[in-house]
Amino acid sequence: MLQPRPSSFSDSARGSSDQYVFPFDVHGFNLTVDPGTVCGDMSALREFFVNLKKGTEHLNYGREILRDWGAEHALKLASRDQPISVYDLGCGHGTDIVNIRQHASIQTTAAFRWQLAGIENFSEYQKECKSLGIATHAVDLERDTYPGKNASVDILIANQVLEHTKEIFWIFSEAVRLVRPGGKFLVGVPNLASLHNRLLLLFGEQPTAQQSLSAHVRGFTKPDFKKFAETGGFFKLTEFRGSNFYPFPPGIARPLARMFPTLAWGAFFNLERTDRRGDFLECLSGDENFLETPFYGSPHNPARARKSRK
């Protein structure tokens, strides 16, 4: 139950001596709330929750989830003669690739051989990745053919990338082409159906996962993304996990994300490539699949001819 108490903070900041304090300590956060202000001003409520979640932002990227999934698959390939190919679409600092390499290497005495690559257009990140042994390529994710032979990648990663893109059909078309049967496509995106986004909608506010004044142009939920990813039978979802849980601090966010992954901040998908042949863009063909938006690669906006990479 909330109890009122005088607060010097409220006297200086709010001009009122009656404030409510949550009866528990959450990592030293001051959870003092002016009920009148919260009820009448959504900005105050937003500020309260922003302060509550501070220190959890690093969990949004689900690094441990992708690391464990990638290393698990790499270990299955440890005895293979050819190198293990890991490819990151938007590799940034190369963190996810390096995490997989290191985590797999410490779990076995087998001598791994790696083939590491990624797409990255920021020059400083390119230099950083190259210093880590990651071959980087500056290409347009939404229109170019990605460097790499057909069915040559064991682990493909797209972590916090797809929400920034419109041409998701093209991206999946290239993923289908690159990933070998039995290989993995590990995807992490913000969860539009997270608890905090649902609460924001309840109060008539825009979800943080997709806003007009934002770099995010797509929103994802588990059932919708699963339906999309499994279209055509090229990928099958084998595991789903959540990471972070707004608006709670780390000690609470971690277990909540494990227990209620569909309400977590981040949604993470472990997709396995099937042996189905063809092109993901086939889902845009035919009158029954007509979409008013002429996505790149559709019959209404044909893609440039692919260059075969031997």
Secondary structure, 3 states (H helix, E strand, C coil): CCEEECCHHHHHHCCCCCEEECCCCCCCCCCEECHHHHHHCHHHHHHHHHHHHCCCHHHHHCHHHHHHHHHHHHHHCCCCCCCEEEEEECCCCCHHHHHHHHHHHCCCCCCCCEEEEEECCCHHHHHHHHHCCCEEECCCCCCCCCCCCCCCEEEEEEECCHHHCCCHHHHHHHHHHHEEEEEEEEEEEEECCCHHHHHHHHCCCCCCCCCCCCCCCCCECHHHHHHHHCHHHCEEEEEEEEECCCCCCHHHHHHHHHHCHHHCCEEEEEEEECCCCCCHHHHHCCHHHCCCCCCCCECCECCCCCCCCC
